[in-house]
Amino acid sequence: MRWGRSYFAVQAIAGAAWWIGVFTSPFVRETTLGSLDPVIVAALDIPLFVGASAVAAFGVRPAAVVATAWTGIVVLALAGYATVTTEAGWGVLAMVGATVGSVVALCLLTLGRIPTEWAIRGPFAFRPAPSTSPTSRHVVSTFTQIAVFWGFFLVVLPLSASALEQRWAVAVPFPACVAPVGVAVLAAASALGIWSAITMSTLGSGTPLPSAMANQLVVAGPYLWVRNPMAVAGIVQGAAVGLILSSWIVVVYAIAGSLVWNYVIRPHEEADLELRFGDEFRRYRARVRCWVPRVPERAPLVRQGS
């Protein structure tokens, strides 16, 4: 709760400072509001964003709800305006950050925690794959998942983000040598992802998808070097696509994805693995790092899970 109140206090101060900048600096006004009339916007935003955030800093929950709802409304409206007019792109990005921060702070203020269990429900709930299915079926399912997830997270979303970055006039030029480096990094990360997927589906009697998880704890191939090679591969792939597209927003998107995976998904996944594999997983976790590869201490033992 204390962290939620602290965030709203900082947001109130930052919002007030921004409005001072809007009325005193043409540069701030044009880059964040474009041609919008600042007086009209201020009449709504100062009480609903700055004022409500200031009241929320004292622990008043309804004020936190108002401030959070208002940031969501503003980011949608401002994104539409920026997309149509190519103005106020930096204002959109600032409000996206404020919206995410407000949602997190609201959860801390009202619940005392960030409810991450929503991420492992429905099709993403942890369930082992049918143990009677042949290995070939697990391999086909795994590569189907790869096609869908890579297509969405490495093609559709990055291209959309890059297009908006250009439309909102918030692009930053990259050196010409960056794109070829991105291609090489993408190829290497994709090879790691495929190697990991094949190892999982052939030795684990399952797939990487939470709803059809491996039935065996696989400690072989890339899983000897790092506990979550597919996650490492996916994050590096996203950053590489950002380099190829010369899009700093896509690079940030990849970094944000790594934070979401590490703090939202991984704790639940590892709790499930510990529940199913017990001491075997605990020994594996103690020996192999999550993110930073380590030279294997001994020859492969067939078994893994994430």
Rosetta blueprint (number, residue, H / E / L):
1 M L
2 R H
3 W H
4 G H
5 R H
6 S H
7 Y H
8 F H
9 A H
10 V H
11 Q H
12 A H
13 I H
14 A H
15 G H
16 A H
17 A H
18 W H
19 W H
20 I H
21 G H
22 V H
23 F H
24 T H
25 S L
26 P H
27 F H
28 V H
29 R H
30 E H
31 T H
32 T H
33 L H
34 G L
35 S L
36 L L
37 D L
38 P H
39 V H
40 I H
41 V H
42 A H
43 A H
44 L H
45 D H
46 I H
47 P H
48 L H
49 F H
50 V H
51 G H
52 A H
53 S H
54 A H
55 V H
56 A H
57 A L
58 F L
59 G L
60 V L
61 R H
62 P H
63 A H
64 A H
65 V H
66 V H
67 A H
68 T H
69 A H
70 W H
71 T H
72 G H
73 I H
74 V H
75 V H
76 L H
77 A H
78 L H
79 A H
80 G H
81 Y H
82 A H
83 T H
84 V H
85 T H
86 T L
87 E L
88 A L
89 G H
90 W H
91 G H
92 V H
93 L H
94 A H
95 M H
96 V H
97 G H
98 A H
99 T H
100 V H
101 G H
102 S H
103 V H
104 V H
105 A H
106 L H
107 C H
108 L H
109 L H
110 T H
111 L L
112 G L
113 R L
114 I L
115 P L
116 T L
117 E H
118 W H
119 A H
120 I H
121 R L
122 G H
123 P H
124 F H
125 A L
126 F L
127 R L
128 P E
129 A L
130 P L
131 S L
132 T L
133 S L
134 P L
135 T H
136 S H
137 R H
138 H H
139 V H
140 V H
141 S H
142 T H
143 F H
144 T H
145 Q H
146 I H
147 A H
148 V H
149 F H
150 W H
151 G H
152 F H
153 F H
154 L H
155 V H
156 V H
157 L H
158 P H
159 L H
160 S H
161 A H
162 S H
163 A H
164 L H
165 E H
166 Q H
167 R H
168 W L
169 A L
170 V L
171 A L
172 V L
173 P L
174 F L
175 P L
176 A L
177 C L
178 V H
179 A H
180 P H
181 V H
182 G H
183 V H
184 A H
185 V H
186 L H
187 A H
188 A H
189 A H
190 S H
191 A H
192 L H
193 G H
194 I H
195 W H
196 S H
197 A H
198 I H
199 T H
200 M H
201 S H
202 T H
203 L H
204 G L
205 S L
206 G L
207 T L
208 P L
209 L L
210 P H
211 S H
212 A H
213 M E
214 A L
215 N L
216 Q L
217 L L
218 V E
219 V E
220 A L
221 G H
222 P H
223 Y H
224 L H
225 W L
226 V L
227 R L
228 N L
229 P H
230 M H
231 A H
232 V H
233 A H
234 G H
235 I H
236 V H
237 Q H
238 G H
239 A H
240 A H
241 V H
242 G H
243 L H
244 I H
245 L L
246 S L
247 S L
248 W H
249 I H
250 V H
251 V H
252 V H
253 Y H
254 A H
255 I H
256 A H
257 G H
258 S H
259 L H
260 V H
261 W H
262 N H
263 Y H
264 V H
265 I H
266 R H
267 P H
268 H H
269 E H
270 E H
271 A H
272 D H
273 L H
274 E H
275 L H
276 R H
277 F H
278 G L
279 D H
280 E H
281 F H
282 R H
283 R H
284 Y H
285 R H
286 A H
287 R H
288 V L
289 R L
290 C L
291 W L
292 V L
293 P L
294 R L
295 V L
296 P L
297 E L
298 R L
299 A L
300 P L
301 L E
302 V L
303 R L
304 Q E
305 G L
306 S L
